[in-house]
């Protein structure tokens, strides 16, 4: 008689197989009801045997409502980005560079679709998923393993894995391939793209529209936002998908990239059926031409073609530049255009008071989504287009968050056009007369303290992650608090009480307590982030750090003269004037005093001051490579802490390069050419006294 432990293992194997059949092969062999019955049986048995918990069990794909924080993980192998090209002449040049780099040796090009999603690196050991990491900055990424486990097209255990206990005879693999045992490396990494299919994307936006929540701009944004959700249950609900496109490891099955992916497909990975090997440039162009049109019929978003030299040995011969491999290139499709009718132009006011015109049009299908609105950028752009209500316009959607109108479709213009679109002169929200600052294209509402969208926008900025990090307050909650009169500015947040937020009969008491705690915790946010949170025009994160380090306190900053600002490296007249004007405003000074009373950090801490030095004063530093003692972000902070300046590119003004392991060859070559010093990690730490 089979034991409950054996039944658990058997059910897990069976459900893994059915998930693979449904989500990867698109060939389900049982009904949804039958699948759900097996899942319920497994859930019941696992609840009776918590000692048999397995994070890779099919039951874990439903996710949890518990919040999680993402841990930064360093990539074993850096995740470089690809060089982009937009025309076939550049593809030809790439092909010839490869031919030249290989000294005329024959080569194959693997042609693949470029899926428009979020890059992910999956790590497997002994056929089991152990870690999933986002691209991040290419050197470090977020560990999103818990969320990845909810994506049903990603195998948690590979076919052929050690699951003999799940069967009576101890034979066969996870997906029933009894006639041929498939093997894989004991440890490997496979990279791919996490996607939200068009169908899931449209359904999600319909839900958000019904709930009066902001819509996602495109499937990529939706996939990215979903994968970074702190609740795995949310990720599971949104039905993400994934395609895998690159296998890495020390014991790969073949020298051929294409052949390695075919092997990965046999292990249970979802690999695109549409990749092809090309032996000539004409075959490459034929692949590009076919998919330029046919991609519109795919269930997921694509934005180009990826071309890779197929041989791994030849890839190593060709090598890398500082940012991208020489053996691969991405061909980006031209943005798709569609014609529709302009019905109305409305005007939106942003956090800074900038007024943006928005075109409202007849719905039109574009890049897989229905488009009804498009940005018109600014008054000059509107005038240049010579828009009239009722015009047929050409709309384009490339990488933009909001589609844009490219031009009027002159072939549809008649002699009797509708009224010309004119830019407004007064704020549509508060009625204040708009102003245009010298050198700027936008018009602004100057009523900073009385214009509702500006006030709400500044509060949203104040609570954002890189500012005060009050993550329980989203745009909808802030709007609700504002409309109810609970807050009128961001200082009012510190007056909120649990009973104001807990709802009727304390129905939201848990959420209310969590919000109040997050607000309380924000009192410990360091001065430079508080300064950024104030929302002073032109004062971004890096400027806020520079000002905090230079003036040490908000009081010194408020009293600084124009000359004081201009003595600081990287602070120009525009920033200086903006800060001076902000502190001249009585209401802003009153806000600062209120924040002081609520206990916010308005000066650098004693600990921070004691750690500061001018050891790198006047030094401009470029960071390159992988480090042993600190992350790249930590080294950037250390450079700033000791009075130096970070920059991303080498020039004659670069003082030195902080170089770790695997420094990019292009940077090394440029440094040698310009005579820029190379400083090792150990030398740098000694330089700053660490």
URJORA-V569732 format. One record per residue. N is the residue number from 1. RES is the residue in three letters. BURIAL is 1 if it has 16 or more other ideal C-beta (glycine too) atoms within 10 Angstrom, else 0. Layout:
N&RES&BURIAL / N&RES&BURIAL
This chain:
1&UNK&0 / 2&UNK&0 / 3&UNK&0 / 4&UNK&0 / 5&UNK&0 / 6&UNK&0 / 7&UNK&0 / 8&UNK&1 / 9&UNK&1 / 10&UNK&1 / 11&UNK&1 / 12&UNK&1 / 13&UNK&1 / 14&UNK&1 / 15&UNK&1 / 16&UNK&1 / 17&UNK&1 / 18&UNK&1 / 19&UNK&1 / 20&UNK&1 / 21&UNK&1 / 22&UNK&1 / 23&UNK&1 / 24&UNK&1 / 25&UNK&0 / 26&UNK&0 / 27&UNK&0 / 28&UNK&0 / 29&UNK&0 / 30&UNK&0 / 31&UNK&0 / 32&UNK&0 / 33&UNK&0 / 34&UNK&0 / 35&UNK&1 / 36&UNK&0 / 37&UNK&0 / 38&UNK&1 / 39&UNK&1 / 40&UNK&0 / 41&UNK&0 / 42&UNK&1 / 43&UNK&0 / 44&UNK&0 / 45&UNK&1 / 46&UNK&1 / 47&UNK&0 / 48&UNK&0 / 49&UNK&0 / 50&UNK&0 / 51&UNK&0 / 52&UNK&0 / 53&UNK&0 / 54&UNK&0 / 55&UNK&0 / 56&UNK&1 / 57&UNK&1 / 58&UNK&1 / 59&UNK&1 / 60&UNK&1 / 61&UNK&1 / 62&UNK&0 / 63&UNK&1 / 64&UNK&0 / 65&UNK&0 / 66&UNK&0 / 67&UNK&0 / 68&UNK&0 / 69&UNK&0 / 70&UNK&1 / 71&UNK&0 / 72&UNK&0 / 73&UNK&1 / 74&UNK&0 / 75&UNK&1 / 76&UNK&0 / 77&UNK&0 / 78&UNK&1 / 79&UNK&1 / 80&UNK&1 / 81&UNK&0 / 82&UNK&1 / 83&UNK&0 / 84&UNK&0 / 85&UNK&1 / 86&UNK&0 / 87&UNK&0 / 88&UNK&0 / 89&UNK&0 / 90&UNK&0 / 91&UNK&1 / 92&UNK&0 / 93&UNK&0 / 94&UNK&1 / 95&UNK&1 / 96&UNK&0 / 97&UNK&0 / 98&UNK&1 / 99&UNK&0 / 100&UNK&0 / 101&UNK&1 / 102&UNK&1 / 103&UNK&0 / 104&UNK&0 / 105&UNK&0 / 106&UNK&0 / 107&UNK&1 / 108&UNK&1 / 109&UNK&1 / 110&UNK&1 / 111&UNK&1 / 112&UNK&1 / 113&UNK&1 / 114&UNK&1 / 115&UNK&1 / 116&UNK&1 / 117&UNK&1 / 118&UNK&1 / 119&UNK&1 / 120&UNK&1 / 121&UNK&1 / 122&UNK&1 / 123&UNK&1 / 124&UNK&1 / 125&UNK&0 / 126&UNK&0 / 127&UNK&1 / 128&UNK&1 / 129&UNK&1 / 130&UNK&0 / 131&UNK&1 / 132&UNK&1 / 133&UNK&1 / 134&UNK&1 / 135&UNK&1 / 136&UNK&1 / 137&UNK&0 / 138&UNK&0 / 139&UNK&1 / 140&UNK&1 / 141&UNK&1 / 142&UNK&1 / 143&UNK&1 / 144&UNK&1 / 145&UNK&1 / 146&UNK&1 / 147&UNK&1 / 148&UNK&1 / 149&UNK&1 / 150&UNK&1 / 151&UNK&1 / 152&UNK&1 / 153&UNK&1 / 154&UNK&1 / 155&UNK&1 / 156&UNK&1 / 157&UNK&1 / 158&UNK&1 / 159&UNK&1 / 160&UNK&1 / 161&UNK&1 / 162&UNK&0 / 163&UNK&1 / 164&UNK&0 / 165&UNK&0 / 166&UNK&1 / 167&UNK&0 / 168&UNK&0 / 169&UNK&0 / 170&UNK&0 / 171&UNK&0 / 172&UNK&1 / 173&UNK&1 / 174&UNK&1 / 175&UNK&1 / 176&UNK&0 / 177&UNK&0 / 178&UNK&0 / 179&UNK&0 / 180&UNK&0 / 181&UNK&0 / 182&UNK&1 / 183&UNK&0 / 184&UNK&1 / 185&UNK&1 / 186&UNK&0 / 187&UNK&0 / 188&UNK&1 / 189&UNK&1 / 190&UNK&1 / 191&UNK&1 / 192&UNK&1 / 193&UNK&1 / 194&UNK&1 / 195&UNK&1 / 196&UNK&1 / 197&UNK&1 / 198&UNK&1 / 199&UNK&0 / 200&UNK&1 / 201&UNK&1 / 202&UNK&0 / 203&UNK&0 / 204&UNK&1 / 205&UNK&1 / 206&UNK&0 / 207&UNK&0 / 208&UNK&0 / 209&UNK&0 / 210&UNK&0 / 211&UNK&0 / 212&UNK&0 / 213&UNK&0 / 214&UNK&0 / 215&UNK&1 / 216&UNK&1 / 217&UNK&1 / 218&UNK&1 / 219&UNK&1 / 220&UNK&1 / 221&UNK&0 / 222&UNK&1 / 223&UNK&1 / 224&UNK&1 / 225&UNK&0 / 226&UNK&1 / 227&UNK&1 / 228&UNK&0 / 229&UNK&1 / 230&UNK&0 / 231&UNK&1 / 232&UNK&1 / 233&UNK&0 / 234&UNK&1 / 235&UNK&1 / 236&UNK&1 / 237&UNK&1 / 238&UNK&1 / 239&UNK&1 / 240&UNK&1 / 241&UNK&1 / 242&UNK&1 / 243&UNK&1 / 244&UNK&1 / 245&UNK&1 / 246&UNK&1 / 247&UNK&1 / 248&UNK&1 / 249&UNK&1 / 250&UNK&0 / 251&UNK&0 / 252&UNK&1 / 253&UNK&1 / 254&UNK&0 / 255&UNK&0 / 256&UNK&1 / 257&UNK&1 / 258&UNK&1 / 259&UNK&1 / 260&UNK&1 / 261&UNK&1 / 262&UNK&0 / 263&UNK&1 / 264&UNK&1 / 265&UNK&0 / 266&UNK&1 / 267&UNK&1 / 268&UNK&1 / 269&UNK&1 / 270&UNK&1 / 271&UNK&1 / 272&UNK&1 / 273&UNK&0 / 274&UNK&1 / 275&UNK&1 / 276&UNK&0 / 277&UNK&0 / 278&UNK&1 / 279&UNK&0 / 280&UNK&0 / 281&UNK&1 / 282&UNK&0 / 283&UNK&0 / 284&UNK&1 / 285&UNK&1 / 286&UNK&0 / 287&UNK&1 / 288&UNK&1 / 289&UNK&0 / 290&UNK&0 / 291&UNK&1 / 292&UNK&0 / 293&UNK&0 / 294&UNK&0 / 295&UNK&1 / 296&UNK&0 / 297&UNK&0 / 298&UNK&1 / 299&UNK&0 / 300&UNK&1 / 301&UNK&1 / 302&UNK&1 / 303&UNK&1 / 304&UNK&1 / 305&UNK&1 / 306&UNK&1 / 307&UNK&1 / 308&UNK&1 / 309&UNK&1 / 310&UNK&1 / 311&UNK&1 / 312&UNK&1 / 313&UNK&0 / 314&UNK&1 / 315&UNK&1 / 316&UNK&0 / 317&UNK&1 / 318&UNK&1 / 319&UNK&0 / 320&UNK&1 / 321&UNK&0 / 322&UNK&1 / 323&UNK&0 / 324&UNK&1 / 325&UNK&1 / 326&UNK&1 / 327&UNK&1 / 328&UNK&1 / 329&UNK&1 / 330&UNK&1 / 331&UNK&1 / 332&UNK&0 / 333&UNK&1 / 334&UNK&0 / 335&UNK&1 / 336&UNK&1 / 337&UNK&1 / 338&UNK&1 / 339&UNK&0 / 340&UNK&1 / 341&UNK&0 / 342&UNK&1 / 343&UNK&0 / 344&UNK&0 / 345&UNK&1 / 346&UNK&0 / 347&UNK&1 / 348&UNK&0 / 349&UNK&1 / 350&UNK&0 / 351&UNK&1 / 352&UNK&1 / 353&UNK&1 / 354&UNK&1 / 355&UNK&1 / 356&UNK&1 / 357&UNK&1 / 358&UNK&1 / 359&UNK&1 / 360&UNK&0 / 361&UNK&1 / 362&UNK&0 / 363&UNK&0 / 364&UNK&1 / 365&UNK&0 / 366&UNK&1 / 367&UNK&1 / 368&UNK&1 / 369&UNK&1 / 370&UNK&0 / 371&UNK&1 / 372&UNK&0 / 373&UNK&0 / 374&UNK&1 / 375&UNK&1 / 376&UNK&1 / 377&UNK&1 / 378&UNK&1 / 379&UNK&1 / 380&UNK&0 / 381&UNK&1 / 382&UNK&1 / 383&UNK&0 / 384&UNK&0 / 385&UNK&1 / 386&UNK&0 / 387&UNK&1 / 388&UNK&1 / 389&UNK&0 / 390&UNK&0 / 391&UNK&1 / 392&UNK&1 / 393&UNK&1 / 394&UNK&1 / 395&UNK&1 / 396&UNK&1 / 397&UNK&1 / 398&UNK&0 / 399&UNK&0 / 400&UNK&0 / 401&UNK&0 / 402&UNK&0 / 403&UNK&1 / 404&UNK&1 / 405&UNK&1 / 406&UNK&0 / 407&UNK&0 / 408&UNK&1 / 409&UNK&1 / 410&UNK&0 / 411&UNK&0 / 412&UNK&0 / 413&UNK&0 / 414&UNK&0 / 415&UNK&0 / 416&UNK&0 / 417&UNK&0 / 418&UNK&0 / 419&UNK&0 / 420&UNK&0 / 421&UNK&1 / 422&UNK&0 / 423&UNK&1 / 424&UNK&0 / 425&UNK&0 / 426&UNK&0 / 427&UNK&1 / 428&UNK&0 / 429&UNK&1 / 430&UNK&1 / 431&UNK&0 / 432&UNK&1 / 433&UNK&0 / 434&UNK&1 / 435&UNK&0 / 436&UNK&0 / 437&UNK&0 / 438&UNK&0 / 439&UNK&0 / 440&UNK&0 / 441&UNK&0 / 442&UNK&1 / 443&UNK&1 / 444&UNK&1 / 445&UNK&1 / 446&UNK&0 / 447&UNK&1 / 448&UNK&1 / 449&UNK&0 / 450&UNK&0 / 451&UNK&1 / 452&UNK&0 / 453&UNK&1 / 454&UNK&1 / 455&UNK&1 / 456&UNK&1 / 457&UNK&1 / 458&UNK&1 / 459&UNK&1 / 460&UNK&1 / 461&UNK&1 / 462&UNK&1 / 463&UNK&1 / 464&UNK&1 / 465&UNK&0 / 466&UNK&0 / 467&UNK&1 / 468&UNK&1 / 469&UNK&0 / 470&UNK&1 / 471&UNK&0 / 472&UNK&1 / 473&UNK&1 / 474&UNK&0 / 475&UNK&0 / 476&UNK&0 / 477&UNK&0 / 478&UNK&1 / 479&UNK&1 / 480&UNK&0 / 481&UNK&1 / 482&UNK&1 / 483&UNK&0 / 484&UNK&0 / 485&UNK&0 / 486&UNK&1 / 487&UNK&1 / 488&UNK&0 / 489&UNK&1 / 490&UNK&1 / 491&UNK&1 / 492&UNK&1 / 493&UNK&1 / 494&UNK&1 / 495&UNK&0 / 496&UNK&1 / 497&UNK&0 / 498&UNK&1 / 499&UNK&0 / 500&UNK&0 / 501&UNK&1 / 502&UNK&1 / 503&UNK&0 / 504&UNK&0 / 505&UNK&0 / 506&UNK&0 / 507&UNK&0 / 508&UNK&0 / 509&UNK&0 / 510&UNK&0 / 511&UNK&0 / 512&UNK&1 / 513&UNK&0 / 514&UNK&1 / 515&UNK&1 / 516&UNK&1 / 517&UNK&0 / 518&UNK&1 / 519&UNK&1 / 520&UNK&0 / 521&UNK&0 / 522&UNK&1 / 523&UNK&0 / 524&UNK&0 / 525&UNK&1 / 526&UNK&0 / 527&UNK&1 / 528&UNK&1 / 529&UNK&1 / 530&UNK&1 / 531&UNK&1 / 532&UNK&1 / 533&UNK&1 / 534&UNK&1 / 535&UNK&1 / 536&UNK&1 / 537&UNK&1 / 538&UNK&0 / 539&UNK&1 / 540&UNK&0 / 541&UNK&0 / 542&UNK&0 / 543&UNK&1 / 544&UNK&1 / 545&UNK&1 / 546&UNK&1 / 547&UNK&1 / 548&UNK&1 / 549&UNK&1 / 550&UNK&1 / 551&UNK&1 / 552&UNK&1 / 553&UNK&0 / 554&UNK&1 / 555&UNK&0 / 556&UNK&0 / 557&UNK&1 / 558&UNK&1 / 559&UNK&0 / 560&UNK&1 / 561&UNK&0 / 562&UNK&0 / 563&UNK&0 / 564&UNK&1 / 565&UNK&1 / 566&UNK&0 / 567&UNK&0 / 568&UNK&1 / 569&UNK&0 / 570&UNK&0 / 571&UNK&1 / 572&UNK&0 / 573&UNK&0 / 574&UNK&0 / 575&UNK&1 / 576&UNK&1 / 577&UNK&0 / 578&UNK&0 / 579&UNK&1 / 580&UNK&1 / 581&UNK&0 / 582&UNK&1 / 583&UNK&1 / 584&UNK&0 / 585&UNK&0 / 586&UNK&0 / 587&UNK&0 / 588&UNK&1 / 589&UNK&0 / 590&UNK&0 / 591&UNK&1 / 592&UNK&1 / 593&UNK&0 / 594&UNK&1 / 595&UNK&1 / 596&UNK&0 / 597&UNK&0 / 598&UNK&0 / 599&UNK&0 / 600&UNK&1 / 601&UNK&1 / 602&UNK&1 / 603&UNK&1 / 604&UNK&1 / 605&UNK&0 / 606&UNK&0 / 607&UNK&0 / 608&UNK&1 / 609&UNK&0 / 610&UNK&0 / 611&UNK&0 / 612&UNK&0 / 613&UNK&0 / 614&UNK&0 / 615&UNK&0 / 616&UNK&1 / 617&UNK&0 / 618&UNK&0 / 619&UNK&1 / 620&UNK&1 / 621&UNK&1 / 622&UNK&1 / 623&UNK&1 / 624&UNK&1 / 625&UNK&1 / 626&UNK&1 / 627&UNK&1 / 628&UNK&0 / 629&UNK&0 / 630&UNK&1 / 631&UNK&0 / 632&UNK&1 / 633&UNK&0 / 634&UNK&0 / 635&UNK&1 / 636&UNK&1 / 637&UNK&0 / 638&UNK&1 / 639&UNK&1 / 640&UNK&1 / 641&UNK&1 / 642&UNK&1 / 643&UNK&1 / 644&UNK&1 / 645&UNK&1 / 646&UNK&1 / 647&UNK&0 / 648&UNK&0 / 649&UNK&0 / 650&UNK&1 / 651&UNK&0 / 652&UNK&0 / 653&UNK&0 / 654&UNK&1 / 655&UNK&1 / 656&UNK&1 / 657&UNK&1 / 658&UNK&1 / 659&UNK&1 / 660&UNK&1 / 661&UNK&0 / 662&UNK&0 / 663&UNK&1 / 664&UNK&1 / 665&UNK&0 / 666&UNK&0 / 667&UNK&1 / 668&UNK&1 / 669&UNK&0 / 670&UNK&1 / 671&UNK&1 / 672&UNK&0 / 673&UNK&0 / 674&UNK&0 / 675&UNK&0 / 676&UNK&1 / 677&UNK&0 / 678&UNK&0 / 679&UNK&1 / 680&UNK&0 / 681&UNK&1 / 682&UNK&0 / 683&UNK&0 / 684&UNK&1 / 685&UNK&1 / 686&UNK&0 / 687&UNK&1 / 688&UNK&1 / 689&UNK&0 / 690&UNK&0
